[in-house]
Amino acid sequence: MEILKKLYYNVDVSEVRNTSQRSQKLTSFAKLAKNVKKLLIISLIRSIMFLVMQLGISKKFQKEKKESALIMRKQTKIAAVVSAAALLALGASITSFAAAKGTWMMVDGEWYCYDKNGDVYENTFCSSNGKEYYVGDDGMLVRSSWVEYDGDYYFVNSSGAKIVNDWRLTTPYEDEDADEEWFYFQSTGKRADNKKILYKGSTFFFDADGKMLTGWVTADGDDVVNEENDIKVGTTYFCDETGARVESGWVYTTEPATADDDADADEYWYYLKSSGKVATGKQSNVKGQGFVFGNKDDNRGQMLTGWVGGKYDATDKSYTYEEIGGEDSQVQLSDYRDNDVVYYCMYDEDKADGHIQKNKWREIWRPEDAYDEDEDDDKYWYWIEKDGEVYIPDSTDLKAAGFAYELGDGALEKDGEDEFYFAKKKINSKDYFFNNDGEMISDFVNVTYTEDESVIGTGMYYFGGSNDGSMKTGSQTVKDDNDDSFKFYFGTKDNSKTGEVKGKGVTGNKNNKLYYMGHLVAAEDYKYQPVVMDVDRDGNDDAMFIVNQNGSIQHSALEYKEDGDILIDAKKAGATFTTKNSKDNVWDKYEVVDATKLANYVYVEFLNPEVVMPVGGDKITVTVPNASRSNAQ
């Protein structure tokens, strides 16, 4: 008996750390335990028989003796019931309970499951009270561990029960040195591998090793992968730090496949729709605003800001969007016309606000200057339609061409030597003109070519200061760079009888004042001065006038004096003046009839009307943007 005890107590499962050693020892122990039980039962029976014999129990005992002999001959592997007192006397720690599959028995603090023949179950699940428990290759109950069974992976908790419909934060299977990851176990207990799982209203993704994924996730059929090189249409999603798929929300992050340690990697705003799919192209209603997202391979899903161009593909009937401009960019807004579109999207890095501007004026740098935002660079006004498209004239809209001027130091100066095409557009009941790139025209423009007189005629026009742009009519006072004021007059309406054209600078007499291409011609160096000009704009100086310093036209045969000195002796010359325009559309009222005679009695310098308006020689060779048009002078 002492030997058996020694053998029994020398098998201490708790001392076994190594899995393989533990398994071997526990298997040996299980076999030994069965034999020990047999011997214990036999020894117990023999001891009882011996005591009875010593007490003189006779016939009844003899009958029990025969029964005992039968018991010994049956070679029973396990006694179903053992006296608790006897077990305590032997110092054994054995407890048992019935289960749905086999019988559970605790041996020295560890649970084993036995079949009806008394054999230990190994490498399988055994059920009890609606839960499943796994026993390993030594028959011992497995706790708080991964379980590989029939090609699938499970996890059992601290009580040994299989986890179902629940999460576990642990190291991956057979990689205890790795970082802990989140895993999900389905209703069957199987680990979710290459799965999309809906849990409490949120969607989660798991790769082939069951690891919960965060960041960019591509779920394409049976493959669920993390951090692909690009965003695939309809199958790429973004999961936040909790693993939940982002839906109807913004994320600010790097492109897929960006290394975690790349601190210099650019980040972009992305919007994930209610389906979790990445938004691309123009989206009209993202939380009440319109946005444009890239739909090319190199910008897919990125919120686009600043100047955004959309090239139309007639075959696919779709647009390809990209940010346009930059210091080295050769792209011009005029490259986007007809079926193409241009948007301007404001940008606030802190709050994903790159929404499309709509139905408003915007003063912005040109695309090539926009991203530098150099305050020394000129800004231009652009009109943005109700649908968010920047107004860029179509080829059919461009009806006229000319040269730009600005009032510099006491004279109009060309703003660039190149002619440009422009179009007319009515905005808020006012007429505005836009060049080929959609820039609002301001200041002065000498129109030298027109296809449609109803749109605009040839001549000098004024469109207000740089922040105005509407066509000006009537009397206008404009300051030059030195803050000196100059007066102009532009037609107030179209009048076929007088030749007055709305917005066009008057040349000749208007309200008894003399103008040249809209500019008031007034004596400068003297109280009175003569001036010769081409009133009918036929290329010949054919009219002489006398004007004072207010620009008023003189029309009397007088001695025009200053400080007693005769400046112009119209009296002695016998000068006469017209009393009305010679033609309805030639404003030559009060011109000197016989200019040759008066010229001999002029003792001061003649005024040059082109000093302030030096545009008489403007000629334009039109570069027609539409191939259907012919070139013109």
Rosetta blueprint (number, residue, H / E / L):
1 M L
2 E H
3 I H
4 L H
5 K H
6 K H
7 L H
8 Y H
9 Y H
10 N H
11 V L
12 D L
13 V H
14 S H
15 E H
16 V L
17 R L
18 N L
19 T H
20 S H
21 Q H
22 R H
23 S H
24 Q H
25 K H
26 L H
27 T H
28 S H
29 F H
30 A H
31 K H
32 L H
33 A H
34 K H
35 N H
36 V H
37 K H
38 K H
39 L H
40 L H
41 I H
42 I H
43 S H
44 L H
45 I H
46 R H
47 S H
48 I H
49 M H
50 F H
51 L H
52 V H
53 M H
54 Q H
55 L L
56 G L
57 I L
58 S L
59 K H
60 K H
61 F H
62 Q H
63 K H
64 E H
65 K H
66 K H
67 E H
68 S H
69 A H
70 L H
71 I H
72 M H
73 R H
74 K L
75 Q L
76 T L
77 K L
78 I L
79 A L
80 A L
81 V L
82 V L
83 S L
84 A H
85 A H
86 A H
87 L H
88 L H
89 A H
90 L H
91 G L
92 A L
93 S L
94 I E
95 T E
96 S E
97 F E
98 A E
99 A L
100 A L
101 K L
102 G L
103 T E
104 W E
105 M E
106 M E
107 V E
108 D L
109 G L
110 E E
111 W E
112 Y E
113 C E
114 Y E
115 D L
116 K L
117 N L
118 G L
119 D L
120 V E
121 Y L
122 E L
123 N L
124 T E
125 F E
126 C E
127 S E
128 S E
129 N L
130 G L
131 K E
132 E E
133 Y E
134 Y E
135 V E
136 G L
137 D L
138 D L
139 G L
140 M E
141 L E
142 V L
143 R L
144 S L
145 S E
146 W E
147 V E
148 E E
149 Y E
150 D L
151 G L
152 D E
153 Y E
154 Y E
155 F E
156 V E
157 N L
158 S L
159 S L
160 G L
161 A E
162 K E
163 I L
164 V L
165 N L
166 D E
167 W E
168 R E
169 L E
170 T E
171 T L
172 P L
173 Y L
174 E L
175 D L
176 E L
177 D L
178 A L
179 D L
180 E L
181 E E
182 W E
183 F E
184 Y E
185 F E
186 Q L
187 S L
188 T L
189 G L
190 K L
191 R E
192 A L
193 D L
194 N L
195 K E
196 K E
197 I E
198 L E
199 Y E
200 K L
201 G L
202 S E
203 T E
204 F E
205 F E
206 F E
207 D L
208 A L
209 D L
210 G L
211 K L
212 M E
213 L L
214 T L
215 G E
216 W E
217 V E
218 T E
219 A E
220 D E
221 G L
222 D L
223 D E
224 V E
225 V E
226 N E
227 E L
228 E L
229 N L
230 D L
231 I L
232 K L
233 V L
234 G L
235 T L
236 T E
237 Y E
238 F E
239 C E
240 D L
241 E L
242 T L
243 G L
244 A L
245 R E
246 V L
247 E L
248 S L
249 G E
250 W E
251 V E
252 Y E
253 T E
254 T L
255 E L
256 P L
257 A L
258 T L
259 A L
260 D L
261 D L
262 D L
263 A L
264 D L
265 A L
266 D L
267 E L
268 Y E
269 W E
270 Y E
271 Y E
272 L E
273 K L
274 S L
275 S L
276 G L
277 K L
278 V E
279 A L
280 T L
281 G E
282 K E
283 Q E
284 S E
285 N E
286 V E
287 K L
288 G L
289 Q E
290 G E
291 F E
292 V E
293 F E
294 G L
295 N L
296 K L
297 D L
298 D L
299 N L
300 R L
301 G L
302 Q L
303 M E
304 L L
305 T L
306 G E
307 W E
308 V E
309 G E
310 G E
311 K E
312 Y E
313 D E
314 A L
315 T L
316 D L
317 K L
318 S E
319 Y E
320 T E
321 Y E
322 E E
323 E E
324 I L
325 G L
326 G L
327 E L
328 D L
329 S L
330 Q L
331 V L
332 Q L
333 L H
334 S H
335 D H
336 Y L
337 R L
338 D L
339 N L
340 D L
341 V E
342 V E
343 Y E
344 Y E
345 C E
346 M L
347 Y L
348 D L
349 E L
350 D L
351 K L
352 A L
353 D L
354 G L
355 H L
356 I E
357 Q L
358 K L
359 N L
360 K E
361 W E
362 R E
363 E E
364 I E
365 W E
366 R L
367 P H
368 E H
369 D H
370 A H
371 Y L
372 D L
373 E L
374 D L
375 E L
376 D L
377 D L
378 D L
379 K E
380 Y E
381 W E
382 Y E
383 W E
384 I E
385 E L
386 K L
387 D L
388 G L
389 E L
390 V E
391 Y L
392 I L
393 P L
394 D L
395 S H
396 T H
397 D H
398 L L
399 K L
400 A E
401 A E
402 G E
403 F E
404 A E
405 Y E
406 E E
407 L E
408 G L
409 D L
410 G L
411 A L
412 L E
413 E E
414 K E
415 D L
416 G L
417 E L
418 D L
419 E L
420 F E
421 Y E
422 F E
423 A E
424 K E
425 K E
426 K E
427 I E
428 N L
429 S L
430 K E
431 D E
432 Y E
433 F E
434 F E
435 N E
436 N L
437 D L
438 G L
439 E L
440 M E
441 I L
442 S L
443 D L
444 F E
445 V E
446 N E
447 V E
448 T E
449 Y E
450 T E
451 E L
452 D L
453 E L
454 S L
455 V L
456 I L
457 G L
458 T L
459 G E
460 M E
461 Y E
462 Y E
463 F L
464 G L
465 G L
466 S L
467 N L
468 D L
469 G L
470 S E
471 M L
472 K L
473 T L
474 G E
475 S E
476 Q E
477 T E
478 V E
479 K E
480 D L
481 D L
482 N L
483 D L
484 D L
485 S E
486 F E
487 K E
488 F E
489 Y E
490 F E
491 G L
492 T L
493 K L
494 D L
495 N E
496 S L
497 K L
498 T L
499 G L
500 E E
501 V L
502 K L
503 G L
504 K E
505 G E
506 V L
507 T L
508 G E
509 N E
510 K E
511 N L
512 N L
513 K E
514 L E
515 Y E
516 Y E
517 M L
518 G L
519 H E
520 L E
521 V L
522 A L
523 A L
524 E L
525 D L
526 Y L
527 K L
528 Y E
529 Q E
530 P E
531 V E
532 V E
533 M E
534 D L
535 V L
536 D L
537 R L
538 D L
539 G L
540 N L
541 D L
542 D L
543 A E
544 M E
545 F E
546 I E
547 V E
548 N E
549 Q L
550 N L
551 G L
552 S E
553 I E
554 Q E
555 H L
556 S L
557 A L
558 L L
559 E E
560 Y E
561 K E
562 E E
563 D L
564 G L
565 D E
566 I E
567 L E
568 I E
569 D E
570 A H
571 K H
572 K H
573 A H
574 G L
575 A L
576 T L
577 F E
578 T L
579 T L
580 K L
581 N L
582 S L
583 K E
584 D L
585 N L
586 V E
587 W L
588 D L
589 K L
590 Y L
591 E L
592 V E
593 V L
594 D L
595 A H
596 T H
597 K H
598 L H
599 A H
600 N L
601 Y L
602 V E
603 Y L
604 V L
605 E L
606 F L
607 L E
608 N L
609 P L
610 E L
611 V L
612 V L
613 M L
614 P L
615 V L
616 G L
617 G L
618 D L
619 K L
620 I L
621 T L
622 V L
623 T L
624 V L
625 P L
626 N L
627 A L
628 S L
629 R L
630 S L
631 N L
632 A L
633 Q L
